[in-house]
Amino acid sequence: MNLSAQKAPGPQPSFSVFDLVTAIELIAKEGPIGRGRLAEELDLGGGAIRTLIKRLMESGLIDTSKLGCSLTEKGSKIWNEIREIIPQRVRLLENDLTFAVYNVAVLVKGRADRVRDGLEQRDATVAAGAKGATTLIFKDKKLIVPHVSQDLAMDFPEAFKQITEKMRIEENDVIVIGSADAPKRADYGALAAAWTLI
C-alpha cells in the first residue's frame, strides 16, 4: 500500500513516504500529537498535513481526538516492525566521510549482505534531495566502507569515534550517512538509502 501515491482525481500529494514514516515515528514517541506540531516538525503546509493525516487514518494506522493523533494497534505494529530494522537515526557532525553541513546516520540491522558497492544507496539519497551518502558495513568486527576503507577505525578515526559513540552496531549491520545542506534533506536522504536495503 503506497500512502504517498496520488489518488485520482486530485493533485499529487506534496509529501513523501519519508514524511509518513517520520509522522508515525513522532506519533509513536510523542503521541497524542496535534496537527500543528506535526506540520511544524515535518515542515509541511496545512493542506499537505491534512492529506497525510487522512491517509494514515484511512489506512487504520492512526486515530484522532481532541488531544491529537495517536497510533492504532495496527500503526504500533508497523512502527515496531520499522524500528526492528531501522532502530537508530542520529545526527553527525561534519567529518572525513560526509559531504555537507548536515549529516544523518541511519542504522539498518543485519543487511550487510545487501550492500554491493554503496552506489544504489548514494543514488537513492541524491534522488531524495541530499548531496550524497556514505554506506558502511560492519563485518568481522570492523566498520568497512566498500572500495574506500577496510578498517574505518584506522583510516578515519574521527568518523569512527563519532559513529561508534552514538550507535550500537553489531555484525552484519549497515550504516548509511546522508549528507545535505538542510537537516530534512539529510534525514530523508539517509532514510531513502536505508529503504534500498529493506
N, C-alpha and C positions, 0 to 999 in steps of 0.2 A: 504494500500500500504506500503510495507516494503522496504524502500530505502537502508537499510544496508544489505539486503539479497544478496546472491550470484546470479549472472546472468550467466547461462551456455552459452558457455563454458568460462572458466577462473577461476582464483584463487578467494578465499574468500576475500571480502573486508577487509582491515585492519583498519576499523573504525567502530564505533558503532552508534546506534540510538542517543546516547547522544552527540556524535561528531556532528551529523546532527542538533540536537536541539541547541547546542551551536553555531554552524555555523550560523544558522538562527538568533539566538539572536544577535550575533556580527554584522551581516549584517544589521539587523534592527536598531541597536543602532549606528553603525559607518559607515554604507554603504554610498557610494560605498567603498568596501574594497578589496584590492588586494589579489591574491593567496598566495603570500609570507607571508603576515601578517596573513592570515587565518591559514596557515601551522604552523607558529610560535605560535599563540595563542592556537591552538588545539594540538600542539606537534605531528604533523603528517608529514610523508615524502612526497616528491613531487608526487610520484605515487598515494598515498592514497588521497591526497588533490585534484588531478586532477579527480580521480574517484568520489569523494564526490561532487565536483562542477558539474560534468557531470550528476550525478543522480539528483541533485537539479534542474538543467536546464531541463532535460528530463521530470521531474515532473511538470514543469511550475512554480516552486517556486522562481527562480531567473533568472535574465538576466545578461549578462556580457558585458562589454565595456572596452575601454582603461583605464577608471578610476577604474575598478574593478567590483565586484559583487554587485548587488542591488536586493532587493526583488521585485517581481512582485505583482500585486494586490492579486493574489491567495496566494503568500507567506506571504504578510502582514496580510491577513485574518487568516491564520493558526497561525502566530506569535501572533496575538491578542487573538485568542482562547486559546493558551498555557498560555499567560500572565494572562488571566482571572482566570485560575485555579491555576497557579503557579506564583503569582505576585512577589515573592521575593526569592532571593538566596543570603545569606550573609555568610561571614567567621566569625567564632567564635574562641576565644582563648580557650586553654585547660581549662576545668572546671570539676566539680564532675560528670558530665553526659557524658563526652567524653572519647574516648578510645585511642586517638593518638594525635600527634602534630598538624596535620591539620584537621580542622573541618569546615564543611559547613552545614548551616541550610537552609532548603527549606520550604517555607510556601505553604501549599495546602489548598485552600479555600473550606470551607463547607463540608469536607469529614470525619468528626469525626465518623460518623456512620459506616464507612467502616473499622475502626480500631478494630481488635479483641484484640490481646494481644501484638502487635508490632513485633511478630516473622516473619511474612511474609515480613515486611519491612526490618528487620535485614538480612534475608536470601537473599533478592534481593540486598542489599548493599554489602554483602560479595561476592555474585556472580559477582558483578561489579568490584571487586578488592579492596574494602575497608576492614577495620578491623572490623567494626561493626556500628550499628546505634542505636539511641535512638529516640523513637517515643513519641510525646507529643500531647495531645488533649486539646482544650480549651472548657470547659463545666462549666456552671453555674458561669461564671466569674473567673474560676480558671484554671491554667495550671496543667494538670494531666499527670503523666507517668504511664500507666496501670501496675498494680501489683507492683509498686515501690513507688509512691507518689501520694496522693490525693490533695496535695497543694504544688506545686513547690516553691512558694514564701516562705513558712515556712521551707521546708525540704532542699532546695538547693538555698539559696538566691543569691549566686554569679551567678549561671547559670541563674536564673530567671531575674536578673537585666540585664545581658548581652543580653539575648534574647529579653526582652521587650523594651530595648533601641534601638534595631536595627530593630525590626519587628512590623508591625501593625496587631495585632491579634484580631479577632472577634469570637463571639460564633460559635462553631462547626468547627473551623479551626483546621488543623493538622500541626505540625512542625516535620520534620524529620531531625535529625542531622546525617550526615555521617562522620565517623572518619577514617583517613588513615595516612600512613607515607609519602604520596606525595599529593600535592594540587589537581591534576587532579583526583586522585582516590577518594579523599574525596568528590569532587564536583560530580563526576559521580555516586558514591555510594549513595549520597543523592538524586540525580535525579532518580536513579533506584528504590529507596524506594518510592519516590513520585509517580512514574509511577504505582505502585501497587494499588494506590488509585484512579486512573483516570478511 
